Amino acid sequence: MAKTLQKEILSAKAQNLEKNNNEAFANRIRKKTASIRRRAALRVMRCLTPKLVVEVTDSLAYVSRTPRPFTLHLKQEFGDKALIGVEIGFGFGFNAESLFEELNIEQLYCVDPFLMKRYFDGDTLDQQVKTFIDQDKTRFFDLKNNLRVVFVQLPSAEAFKELPRNLDFVYIDGNHGHHHVLTDLRNAFCHVKRGGIVGGHDFIRQCEVIPAVFDFALEIGQAPTIQMPDFWFKRKK
Ligand SMILES: C[S@@+](CC[C@H](N)C(=O)[O-])C[C@H]1O[C@@H](n2cnc3c(N)ncnc32)[C@H](O)[C@@H]1O
């Protein structure tokens, strides 16, 4: 009797595992095909309506570089003060560009294991990713030769071991999984000075940022300020 029960439990577990693996696989395929579909659609549009494509691409680039609520808040809070900050998840640098436009940045640490290679939001790192070299930096707007930028090509958990602990702000826009966001928040809070701001992007339903932010709020006993799609906490002590 006990053996049958054990067998049933094991078989249910196996089925669950299979279902989870299939779902993960299906999600990967969905993501991949979506990007292929987008690229194909863009190619077709480029032939049919080249002017519209230029307009849409320009608008997208404009929106990507528009200062976010977090940046505007830093501006309000710190004014012209020279700031030392970190962006977790540099991507292609659009937000970093706007941080430079809006604030008096003394030093910006840009953390991303895949600097400008591709977006990544999984749990295991792709070992194939090439190392970011100085030549790559020159592909990037006016950060070229910009001594105020330090590129840290590491996952955030590793990067924090090397980052200074006198930061004015940390902006989190890296891996949006619950565990990653929560770990980033914990690490960031230890790295900003009193009065420093820790916040991030994508406080939206489609990822796990919201639950991670609320878990962290409970941990530190402090409510976040939310201005969609950003959120932030001020370190009081
Ligand atoms: C949404 S993009 C960032 C966009 C950028 N902040 C902007 O607004 O222009 C997310 C980035 O996080 C990076 N990322 C993924 N996992 C990470 C990790 N563990 N640590 C740091 N960055 C990570 C990805 O490579 C990707 O470039």
The ligand as a Tripos MOL2 file, in Angstrom:
@<TRIPOS>MOLECULE
LIG
   27    29     1     0     0
SMALL
NO_CHARGES

@<TRIPOS>ATOM
      1 C1         16.1170   45.7000  -19.9390 C.3       1 LIG1
      2 S1         17.7980   45.5610  -20.2750 S.3       1 LIG1
      3 C2         18.4870   47.0160  -19.5930 C.3       1 LIG1
      4 C3         18.1500   48.2550  -20.3500 C.3       1 LIG1
      5 C4         18.8400   49.5080  -19.8430 C.3       1 LIG1
      6 N1         18.7580   49.6390  -18.4060 N.3       1 LIG1
      7 C5         18.1650   50.7090  -20.4730 C.2       1 LIG1
      8 O1         17.1330   51.1380  -19.9520 O.co2     1 LIG1
      9 O2         18.6430   51.1930  -21.4800 O.co2     1 LIG1
     10 C6         18.2620   44.3590  -19.1060 C.3       1 LIG1
     11 C7         19.7580   44.0630  -19.1060 C.3       1 LIG1
     12 O3         20.0690   43.3390  -17.9270 O.3       1 LIG1
     13 C8         21.1570   42.5120  -18.2230 C.3       1 LIG1
     14 N2         21.2650   41.4510  -17.2150 N.ar      1 LIG1
     15 C9         20.7100   40.2190  -17.2090 C.ar      1 LIG1
     16 N3         21.0820   39.5320  -16.1230 N.ar      1 LIG1
     17 C10        21.8760   40.3540  -15.4100 C.ar      1 LIG1
     18 C11        22.5800   40.2240  -14.1730 C.ar      1 LIG1
     19 N4         22.5330   39.1020  -13.4730 N.pl3     1 LIG1
     20 N5         23.3020   41.2740  -13.7340 N.ar      1 LIG1
     21 C12        23.3460   42.4380  -14.4440 C.ar      1 LIG1
     22 N6         22.7090   42.6110  -15.6160 N.ar      1 LIG1
     23 C13        21.9930   41.5780  -16.1010 C.ar      1 LIG1
     24 C14        20.8490   42.0080  -19.6280 C.3       1 LIG1
     25 O4         22.0230   41.5670  -20.2760 O.3       1 LIG1
     26 C15        20.2350   43.2240  -20.2830 C.3       1 LIG1
     27 O5         21.1820   43.9210  -21.0300 O.3       1 LIG1
@<TRIPOS>BOND
     1     1     2 1
     2     2     3 1
     3     2    10 1
     4     3     4 1
     5     4     5 1
     6     5     6 1
     7     5     7 1
     8     7     8 2
     9     7     9 1
    10    10    11 1
    11    11    12 1
    12    11    26 1
    13    12    13 1
    14    13    14 1
    15    13    24 1
    16    14    15 ar
    17    14    23 ar
    18    15    16 ar
    19    16    17 ar
    20    17    18 ar
    21    17    23 ar
    22    18    19 1
    23    18    20 ar
    24    20    21 ar
    25    21    22 ar
    26    22    23 ar
    27    24    25 1
    28    24    26 1
    29    26    27 1
@<TRIPOS>SUBSTRUCTURE
     1 LIG1         1 GROUP 0 **** ****
